[in-house]
Amino acid sequence: MDMNEIKEIFFQECEEQLAELESGLLKMNDGDRDPETVNAVFRAVHSIKGGAGAFGLDDLVAFAHVFETTLDCVRSNKLEPGPEVMKVMLKSADVLADLVTASRDGGSVDESRSSGLVKELEALANGEMPAASAAPVAAPKAAALAPAPSDDSGFQPIPFTFDSFDGEDEAPAASIFEVSFKPRRDLYAKGNEATLLLRDLARLGEMTINCNMDELPSLDDIDPEGSYFGWKIKISAEKGEDAIRQVFEFAEWDCDLEVTPFVEEKAPGEEPPMVAVPFDLSMLDEGSEASEAPSQVVADAVEAAQTASNVMKVTSGAAKAEKKESPAAAAAAAAAAAAAQANSTAGQTIRVDLDRVDRLINLVGELVINQAMLSQSVIENDATGTSAVNMGLEELQQLTREIQDSVMAIRAQPVKPVFQRMSRIVREVADMVGKSIRLVTEGENTEVDKTVIDKLAEPLTHMIRNAVDHGIESPEKRAAAGKEPEGTIKLTAKHRSGRIVIELVDDGAGINRERVKQKAIDNELIAADANLTDEEIDNLIFAPGFSTADKISDISGRGVGMDVVKRSIQALGGRISITSRPGQGSTFTMSLPLTLAVLDGMVVTVAGQTLVVPLTAIVETLQPEAQNIHSFGANQRLISIRNSFCPLVDVGRILNFRGTQANPVEGVALLVESEGGGQRALMVDAIQGQRQVVIKSLEANYTHVPGIAAATILGDGRVALILDVDAVVAASRGQSLRQEMSLAVAG
């Protein structure tokens, strides 16, 4: 593996760390003070800094170092993460993400913005708190820190000092600290070793170490995986407390650790009897004569621990044979074994290039098509349907389905990364327009195909910017209307009827329908005497070139945005709808397919044409009877189903396959349920069967056809169109689809 591949892996890991950072900061911003949340945020920044230092990304390392210094003050309770502090933290996370992107793509970051945040972070770390937060204990300056030495975690020393960007040339005077270190059993279970941590600590300065063995039980009661020793350490460290904590940073959550400034020794007898062993850093220097053989001083310091460890290993079997373990010890050992097994099996993943997954999915799609063709051929040549070949094909069909499901699961990913990206957009746009807006997300773990996720970011970005700029009022207007000054945008994702539904809800002023209609008349999008419903007026904002902004700005006013959203959603085989309540807010609902590769469908015949109706939209099928068909108005018909009436829609007539309506009694009705359109009975001529079909984009290979979502290849080699159920249902309330179809055919 060459350096470029290693660097690419580093940037991939950076994306994961940035997502973890964003998630943790948002939890902290909502009031979460769980130490594990704070530690996760700190680890994310530290991991990025450590990897960036190995590649010489100095700008990224410098900013991450100041950022983690301030975060360390938060996790050590020296800095209260109040609203003003979290605002600086969130902005710093945005700059850190920009620096990662610039380091990867070769761009640059606004230096004034990053340097300004560096000053704010340093001020927070040094105790200069915003007025809204409590005054903390003064934290060490960023220049007093230095990279930790290499340890068994795999991080290497960063080959430069941070003193250079603080302008300080003189090293600070050495300080004396007392360190209390007591490992837990989890520390050893995760492969850490106390002696290695003590060795790394000795490199920071002269120290004296005392081993506390008071908790060491009798030989019969020893747990081989237990932890019984603790150490009291007195160390003179020039690099300060943070350098000491960096030695334990990957083990801090698996031990009891206290680092305090040294005070006068207590009177003898107040502490348990300990044996003091002096440490000399020169004994551990790389390349020295003392380092070529184990240092006698180090050996003396850890002799007790090593001896006890050896005794536990040798005698554990005998102890179990002679004396049965106590119930508590047995339960503890079982719990530790279960935890170790869980840790070893959880999160076992590999990185695979996305192109390889795409090729695999395409091959599986071709496999499905060829399997269908083979089955069709065998059925046509085997009248009995009981041959061994036919039975083998049924097994092949089942295996093909399992392979397809497994491959599609590989591409399924949660929408969380996209939702987290929207948080940054809300903050940036809200700052630009001087509004206070909070983003609330739900259903971040809802999974959808990776292709859908990749194409979802652009329309969501437009919608978020539109909601912040147009939807939410200014704090003054909200207060005048009796609302909270802070606006709320809610972004949710959920599965419904085999599709993913994403809703964007704001509690703003809603759509001003009079202004929208007047603007559409001024732009000659509609006639001045047009009689439109509220829904039709709301949907005017999707018209190309439509905008209600009074002036052009960096955010809006150029007449682009919502029309792009609609086209993007339609290109994904989805749809978007709006509901708005004046003075209360608006809701944008997007419904998208879970995958763009395959679907289960009902193959039907309409006016001599073969269509595929998505199975997820079908509630039931029924044979209409004459007494259940009722006329309504000039051209509408209803069908009676279990004492309720449902509109009957002639698919052939809607799609312009025939000029007159067919006789319902001679066909089959498919009761379907659409997003926002209620139930409709789609009338088709006949049902051929249920099949799994591979989706082929019609727009990519031909052009957009109203009422048609995509196309597929059937087992006999024919091309069949996949019906857009929601477009057909929407068209059943008017003639717009037939007019679009006529224009498309004429064009």
N, C-alpha and C positions, 0 to 999 in steps of 0.2 A: 504494500500500500504506500503510494507516494505522498508527499506533503500536501498536495492539492486535495487529495481524497480525505486526508485527516482534517484539513481545514474545513472542508465541506461538512464533515460530520460535526465539527465544532459549531458551525452556524446552525445546523439542524437542532443541535442540543440547545443553542441559544434561544431558538423559537419556543422550545418547551419551557425553558427557564423564564422567558419573558411572560409566557402565559401564566405560569405559576406566580410570578411576581404581580401581575395585574390582578389575578384572582385574590391573592392574599391582601393586597392593598385595598381592594374594594370591600373586603370583609372588615378590615380595620376601619375603613371610612364609615362603615355602617355600625361601628361600635364594638366589633369583636376584639377582645383583648386576650384571647387564648394565647399562651406562650408559644404553642406549636405553630400557630398562624404567623406570629412575628418571626419565629425561627425559620420557617419556610421561606418567608420573604427575604430574610438575611442570606440564607443559603443560596437562593437564586442569584442575587447580585454577586455574592462571593464566587460562585462557580463561573459566572461570566467573566469576572475579573481574572480569575486564575487561568482560564483557557486563553483569554486575550493576551495575557502576559507571555504565554509560551509562543505566540505568533508575533510578538512585537507590536501589537496594536496599542500604541502608547496613549492616544486620545481616549480610547475606550477604557483602558485600564485606569487612567487618571480620574475620569469621571466616576467610574464604578467604585473606586477606592473611597472617594469622598462620600458617595452615596451610602456605602456599607458602613462607614464610620458613624454616620448619623443614625442608621438603622441599629447599629450596635448600642448606641445610647438609648434607643427605645427598648430594646430587649433586655438591657440591664437596668431598666426603670429609672434612668437618668433623664429621660425625655418623655413627656406625656403626649401621646399622639392625638392631640386635639384637632379640631376642624382646620385651623390654619396650617398646622404641621402637616396634616394629611394632604392638603392642597399642594404643598411643596413636594411631597413625596410622589403624588400622582403625576405632577409635571415632570419630575425627575425620571420616572419610569418611562414617560413618553420620549424624553431626550435619550435615555439609554437605548430604547428601541431604535431611534433614529441613528444613533452611533453604530449599532450593530448592522443596520441596513447599509450605512455608508461604508463600513469596513468590508462588507461582503460585496457590494456592487461598485465600490470605488467612488462614491459621491462624497458630499460634504454636508456638514450640519452648521446651522447658524451659530457662529461663534459667540455672538453677543447673548444669545439665549442660553447656551450651555454655560458660559462663564457667569452669567447672572445667577443661574441656579446653583453653581458651585459656591458662590458667595453666600447664598441663602442657606445651603446645607451646612457650610462651615460655621455660619452664625448659630444655627440650631445646635450643632455639636459643641459649641463653646458656651452654651448657656444663654444666648441672646434670643429669648423666646418672644413670639408674637404676643400681643396683649391678651388674646383670647385664651392662651394656654397658661398653665401653671409654670412657675419658675423652677427649673431643674437644677440639679447639682452640675457644676461645670464639668464638661466632658473633655477628654484629651483632644488636642488639636490633631488635625489630619496629618500634619507633618511629623508628628511623633510616632506614627505607625510605620511599620516596615513589613514586607512580605514574610510570611511564616516559612521556616525551612521545610525542605521536602519531608514528607512522612509517608506512611503506608497507605494513604488515601490516593496516591498517584499524582498529587499536585506538586509541581516543581517551583523552586524559587524564581521570582520575577527578576530578570536581569537589569534592574535599574532601581534607583531610590526615589521616593516621593518627595524628598527634601527639595528637589530642584524646582517644583512648581509652587512651593510655598515661599521660596526665597530665603530659607534659613540654612545657613552653612554650619552652624555649630550644633553638635549633638547635645541633647539635653542631659542634665546630670542624672547619674544612676539613682534609682529609687529602690527601696527595700520593701518587699511584699511578703505576706504570709499566704500560702496556698494550702487549702485543705482538699484532699483528693481521695474519694472513696468510690471505687468502681462498683457497679452493679453486675449481676450475672449476665445481663444482656450485652455488656461490653465485650466479654470474652466470647459469647455466642456469635457475635458479628465479626469475629476475627481480629479484634483489636487486642493489643498487649500493653499492659501497664508499664512494663519496663522500657518499652520503646518510647512511650510518652515522657517518662522521666528522663530518658536520655536526651530527647529533643528539648526538654525544658532546661537541661543543664547547659545547653548551648547559648542560652540568653545571658548567663552571668554566673557568678559564684553562688553556690547554694548549699544549704545544709538540710538533710532529709531525715525524718523520723518515721519509722514504720510502727503502726499501731496494730497489735495482734490480739487485742482483748476479745474480739469476736470469734477467734479460732476455737471451734468445738473440740470435743474429744475425738479420738481416731474413729470410734465406732459410729459417730454421728456426722462425720464429714460427708458432704455432698460433693461429688467430683466436679460438678459444674457450678458450684457455689462461689461466692466472693466474700472473703472474710477479712482482707487486709485493707487498711487505709494509711494514708501518708500525710504528715504535716511537713511542709516545706517552707524554708526561709530562703529567699532568693533576692539578689541584687541585680535588677534588670534595668539597663539603660533605655530600653525601648518601651517601657511602660507596661501598664496593666493589659492593654489590648494585645500586645505581643504574647503575653502569657496565655491569654484566653485563646489566641489563635492556635496554640499548640493542642488545645483540647477541643477545638471547634467541631471536629467530626466524631467526638466521643462525649461531648458535653451532655447530650440527652440520655446517655447510658451511665452516668456517674453523678455523684454528689460533689459539686465543685464550689469552692468559695475562694475568692481572691480579694484580700484586704490589705491596706497599707500596714506596714509593720508598726507595732506598738511595743512598749517595754515588756520584757518577759515577765510572765506571771510567777508568783512565788512557787517554789517546788511543792509538789503534792496536789496542786490544782489540776494538773493534767495527768493522764495515765502514764505510767513509766514507759519511756521510749528510748531507743538507742539512736544517737545522733551520728550521722556519717557525713563528713564534709565532701562536697563535690567541687572539683576544679575543672573548668572548661578546657584547659590545655590538655587534659588527659583524653579528651574526646575529639580533638582536632584531627581532621582528615589528613592523612599522610604523615602524622607524627609517629615516633617510635611506639609511644604508648598505645596508639590506635591499632597497631599491627597485632597485638595480643589483647585479650580481654583485660580491661583495667581492674586492678585489684580493688580499687575503691568502689567501682560500679558493682563488682561481684559481691562485695560486702553489703552494699546497699540493698541488693535484691536477693541476697542469699536466702533469706527467710522465705520470701515468696516462692522462689524456685524450688526450694526443698519441700515446702508444703505442697506445691503443685505435684512434684514427683511422688510424694508420699500418697497423695490422693489417687493418682493414676495407678500406683502399684497395689494399693490396699483396697481399692474400691470393690474389686471382685470378691476378695476375702471377706470384707465387711458385710457384703450382701449375703454371702454364704453363711456366716456365723450369726448374723443378726438381721432380722427383717427390718426394712426401712419403716420409719414412722409414717403414718398416713399423710401428715403435712408434707414431709419430704417427698413422698411418692407423688402426691398431687402436684407439687412444684415441678418435679422432674418431668411429669407428663405434660404439664402446661408449657414448659420450656421446649420440649420436643415438638409439640404441636405448633408452637409459634415458629420454631426453626423451619419446620416443614412448610408452613404457610409462606414464610419469607422466601424459601427456596423455589416455590412454585409460582408465586405471584409475580406478575410483571415480566415474565420471560418473553421478550419480543426480539424481533430482528428487523433491520431496516432493509426495505426492498425498494428499488427504483420504481416510481409510479408507471413509467412506460412499460415495464415488465408486467405489471398488474393489468394495464390496459390491453396488452397483447393477449394475456391469458383470458380476459373477459371476451375479447373478440373471438378467440378460438372456441370458447365455450358457446358463444352465440352461433357460430357456424356449426358446431356439434349438434346443437338443438335443431337447427334447420335440417341438417342431413339426417338426423334421426327421424324427424317428422316425414321427410321424403321417403326414407326407407320403409317406415311403417305404412305409408300410403301405398307404396308399390306392393308390399306384401299383402295388404288387405285386398287390393284389387285383383291379385292373382291367387288368393286363397279363399275360396268360397266358404269353406267350413269354419275357418277361423280357429282351428284347433291344432295346427301343425306345430312341430317343435320350434320352427323358425319364428312363428308368431309368438309363442310363449317366451322365447329368448328376447324378442324385441320388447316385450312388456317389461322384462327385467332391465333391459338397456334403458328404457324410458325412465324407470325409477332411478337408476344410477345416474343418468344424465341430469335429472331434476336435483338429486342430492349434490352433484358436483356444481351445478349452477347456483344453488343456495349457498354453498360453502364459499364459492368464489365471490359472490355478491357481498357476503358478510365481511370479506377482506377489505372491501372498499367502503364499508359503512363506518362513518365517523360521526362523533357528536358535533353539534353546531356551536359548541362552547367557544372555540377560537374566533369564530365570526362575531358572536355576541360580545366577546371581550373587546374586540376591535371597535365596536360601536361605542363603548364607554369613552374611549379617547376622543372620538369624533364629537360626542355630546359635550365633553368638557371644552374642547377647542372652540367649537362654534358658539357655545354659550358665553365663553369669555369674549369672543369677538362682538357679540351683539349685546353684551351687558346684561345677561339674564342668569338666573339661578335655577338650574335644572338638574334633576336627579334621574338616573336611568335605573329601572328595576327590571331584572331579567328572571324568567322562569323557563324551565324545561331545557336548560343548556345541554343536558346529557341526551337529548333526543337525537337518535342516529339517523343519518341520511347518506345517500351515495356521495362519495368524494367529489364527483363531477358537479353535482348540484351545489355542494358547499362552495366550491371554487367560483361558481358563477353567481352565487348569492350575495357576495360582498358588495358589488357595484349597485344593484337596485336598493339594497338596504341602506347604503351610504346616502343615496339621494333622498330616501324617505326620511332618514334621521335628520339630515340637514334641513329638509322642508319642514319637519315638525318643530325643530328648534327655532327656525327663522320665522315661519308663518303661523304655526299652530299655537305655540305657547306665547302668552302675552308677557309684557314687561312686568317686573315686580310691582310697579306703581299701579298699573291697570288691574293686576290680579288683586291687589289690596283693595282697590276701589270696588271691585266686583265681589268682595267678601271671600276671596280665596286666599290660600296660603301663598306668600311671596315666592316660594320655591315651587316651580312646576315639576311635574312627574311625567316621564315617558316610560311606558311598560312594554317590554319586548318578550313575547312568549312563543314557544314552539311546542307542538304536540302532534301525535299521530292520530289520524282520523280517516277511516274508510280506505286504508291502504295508501294514504297520501300524508304529506307533512304540511301542517297548517301553521303559518307564522303570522302573528298578529302584532301590530304596532299601534298602541293606544296612547293618546295624550289627553291631558285634562285642560286643554287650552280653550280658545274661544269658539272652536268649531268652524265650519265653512260658512262664509258670508255669501249665501246663495244669490242675493240680489246683486252683489258686486260681481260675482262670477258670471252671472247671466249677462249683465251689462258689458262686461269685458269681452265676452264671447261675441256679443252683437257688434261691438266696436271693431273687433278683429275679423268680422264677417264669417265667423265660424257657424253661426246659426242665424235664422231670419229674425227680424225684430218682433214679429208676431208669433213666434214659435211658442207652443204650449208644452212645456216640459215638466216632468215630474221632478220631485226632489232628488231622486236617484240619478236621473238623467243630467240634472244640473251639476251634481257632485262629480259625475264622471267626465264633465267637460275639462277638468284640470288635467286629464290625460291626453288632451288634444295637442298635436304638435304645435309648438310656438306659443302655447298659452302660458300666461303669467299674470299674476295680480300685483306683482311688486311695483311700487311707485318709481323706483329708480334702480339702476343696475349697480350691484355691489359685488364683493368677492364671493358672496354666498349664493345670491339668486338674482333674478331679474332679467335673465337673458332668454327666457322662453324655452329652456331645455331642462330636463330633469325628470318630471313625472311621465312624459311620453317615453323617455328612455327606460324608465322603470317598467312600464307596461310591455314594451317590446322585449325587454330582457326576460320578464316572467313568461311571456308567451313563447319565447324561444326555448324555454325549459319545459314546455308542455304544461305550463301552469296558468293561473288566472289570478286577478287581483280585483278586489271590490272595496267600496268605501261606504261607511255609515257615519253620519255626523249629527250631532245635536248642538244647536247654537248655544253658546255660552258654557257648554259642558265638555266639549272635546270631540275628537274624531277617532275612528278606528279603521285602519287599513288591514285587510285580510288577504294574505297570499296563500294559495293552495298549490303545492308542487308535488310532482311524482317522487316517490322514494328513490327510484332509480331510473336511469335513462337507458337501460340495457334490455330488460325483458319484462313481460307482464303476462298474467293469466287473463285470457279473454274468451268471450263467447263469439264464435264465428257465425254470422247471420247472412242472409241474402235479402237484398232490398232492390227491387226493380232490376233484377238481373245482375246487380253488382254485389261483390263479396265484401263485407265489412267485419271489423272486429270491435266488439263492445267490451271495454275493461270490466272484468268480473267484479272488481271491488265496488263498482257503481250499481250493480244489479242486486235488487232486493229479492225478486222472485219473477218467474215467468208464468204466463197464463194464456189460455185460449179464450178469446172474447166470444161472448154469446150475444145474439141480437137483442135480447131483452135487457141487456146491461149497457147498451150503447144509447147515449142521449145527446141530442143536438143542443148547442148553446150558442146563441148569436148567429151571425151569418155563416161563419166557416168553422166555428169551434165545436169540438165534440168531447163528451165526458164518458168515462167508463165507471160503472158502479162496482166497487170492490169491498165486500164485507160491510155493507151499509154506509160506505163513504164514497165520495165522488173524486175522481182524479182526472186531470186533463189528459186527453189522448193526442199524441203527437205523431204524425205521419213522417217518419224519417226520410222517405223518398221524396216527399213533397218539400220538406224543409231544405234538403240538399239539392233541390232542383233536378232530381233524377227523373221525375215525371211531372206533368203539368196538372193533373187532377188527383184528388185524394182517392186512395185505394179503399176497398171494402174491408173494414176491420175484422169481420167475421172470417174472412179468407186468410188472415194472417195470424201472427203471434204477437202478444204484448209483453214487453219487458218493463217491469216496474223498477224504475231507477230513482236514486236519491242523489241530488246534486248539491254542491256547496252554495247555500243561500237561495236556492231555487225551489226547495221543497221536492215533493215527489211528482213524477210524471210517468205516464205509460207510453213508452216508445213502441210504435207499431212497425214490425218488420214482416217480410213475407214468409221466412222460414228460418229455423235454427239448424246449422250443420253440426255443431258440437262445441265442446269446450277444449281449448288448447293453450299451451304456453307458447308465446310468440316472441320473437326478437324484434326490438324496436329499431327502426331505421328512420333517421330524420328526413322528413319530406322537404323542409326548408333548405337543408344542406345539399340535397340532390336535385331539387326541383324549385319549388317556391311555396310560400304559405298558401294554404287552401282553407277558407273559412269552414269551420265545423269539423275539420280533420286535424287530429293531434299528431299523427305520424303514419308510417306505413310498415308493412312486414312482408316476409316471403313465406308462403304456405308450403305445406308438404308436397303439393303437386307442382311447385315452381311458380305459381301465380303470385302477383303482388296484390295484397289486400290493404285497404285503408283502415286505420284505427280511428274510431269515432271519438270526437271531443264531446262527451256527454253534456258537460256544463254549457258549452257554446250552443248546442242544439236546444237544450232546455231554455236558455236565455232567449233564443230566437223564437221559441214557441209563444213568447209574449208579444212578438212583433214581427215585422218583415225584414229587419235589418240584415239578417244572415242571408236570406234569399237574394237581397239586393247586392250584398257583397259577393255572393257566389256568381250572380249574373255578371257583375263587373269583372270578376276574376276570369270567367269563361270568355267574356268578350275581349279582355286584354290578351 
